Amino acid sequence: MDCPTHDRMLAQKCAQQLATERDPIERFKLMALKHGCSGIKSIGTKFRLMDTSGDRKLTFDEFVEGCQRVVARMSKEELKTVFDAFDKDGNGYMNYDEFLAAVRPGMSEARKRLVMDVFIRLDKTGDGVITVDDILDSYNVRSHPKYQNGEMSKKEILTQFLTNFEVGDHVDGTVTRKEWEDYYAGISHSIDDDSYFRLMMNNSWNPPPPFPRK
């Protein structure tokens, strides 16, 4: 399943949850997540747009202005509730790590093990980083329309796939363990059923390890 399909699924699920969710913190998380399956990449981009001073931390005023522009139209009172909840150390700033930790969707332990087992198997050099060469033999591109019509080669599709993990101007063509888990956390949030999640992984990789027991 391609990323645009997951984007639609994630957007639909977030919209359904937003229709009944009243807690401002949960509403903010859903609004931040509904823009794409790249998950943390998308959220990280939003943080940088808010961070007008470029110091990797947000004042409340930056947070309010950024939210009104790129994330969510919420009242200032609601955003103050969100900001205070995300400012874990209470210093009046929200740093990048606090923001990502608060907004990042969770995954069950079983899904985490499945995702990280795939990463470990793909990391042939054991250096904690995946490259195009690492996944060349494992990533399934047969159903990709541009591969089917000859428009793109397998390596070109894989290189494009790796851009899902790049954040902002930091483009290095590699994927760390954290970037991998962050990406699949976004994917996981769009899929309720464990069997379907495993099917998605099975269709992407050749094949993933057995689904871990809960």
C-alpha positions, 0 to 999 in steps of 0.5 A, a space after each residue: 500500500 502506498 503512502 497516499 493511500 495511508 494518507 487518506 486512511 489517516 486523514 479519515 480516521 483523524 477526522 472521525 475522531 475529531 468529530 467527537 473528541 473534546 479534550 484540547 490536547 487530544 484534538 491538537 494531536 489529531 489535527 497534527 497527525 491528519 496531514 500525512 503518513 510520514 508522521 513525525 516528518 510532517 510534525 517536525 516540519 510544522 515545528 520548524 515553521 512555528 519556530 520563527 527564532 530558529 532555536 529549536 524551542 517555542 515560546 507560547 506566542 510562537 506556538 499560538 501563531 504557528 498553530 493558527 497557520 499550520 496545524 490547528 484553529 483552536 482558541 488561545 485558551 485551548 492552546 494554552 492548555 496544550 502548551 502547558 501539557 507539552 512543556 514537561 519541564 515547566 520552563 515556559 518553552 516547548 522544545 523539539 523533543 517535548 513536542 515530538 514526544 507529545 504528538 507522536 502516536 503510540 504503537 502496541 508493543 507487538 507492533 513495535 517488535 514487528 517494526 523493529 525486527 524488520 529494521 534489524 533484518 534490513 540493517 545488514 551492516 549492523 550499524 543502526 542505519 538503513 540505506 538504499 543498498 540495505 533495502 534493495 533486495 527486500 522492499 517490494 516495488 512490484 505493485 508500484 504503478 511507476 515501476 509497472 509502467 517502466 517510468 521508475 527503476 526499483 532503486 529510484 522508487 527506493 530512493 523516493 521511499 527514503 525521502 519519507 524519513 527526511 525532515 526539513 533540509 536534513 536529507 542524507 538518504 539513510 534511516 535511523 532506528 528512531 526515524 524508522 519507528 517514528 514513520 511506522 508509528 504514523 502508519 500504525 495510527 491509521 490501521 486498527 487491526 493487527 492482522 491488517 498491519 502485518 499484511 501491510 508490512 508483508 506486502 512491503 517487505 519480503 517477508 517480515 518476521 512472524 508477528 510477535 506475541 502480545 
